[in-house]
Amino acid sequence: MTLEDCMAVSPERAPDVLEMNEALDRLAEFDERKAKVIELRYFGGLDREEVAAALGLTVATVKRDLRLGEAWLRRFLAGRNDE
């Protein structure tokens, strides 16, 4: 996620590293592939084509996993900030 994505979750406070790690762990419990795609893209610095090659996926699948995984993370982090 970019800084702008994090700020969209909660304009008052961006999630910290521990919150993001927990969110990715929870996503992995739900869908391990989407969590891996996000990790490689945002934390590994790979582009979509490189992620696809590394995981043996199509670029279209990577794009879809990124979109759905990012939405899941935003929803999870937004719920955490409501506590």
Beta strands, then each sheet from edge to edge (+ up, - down):
end
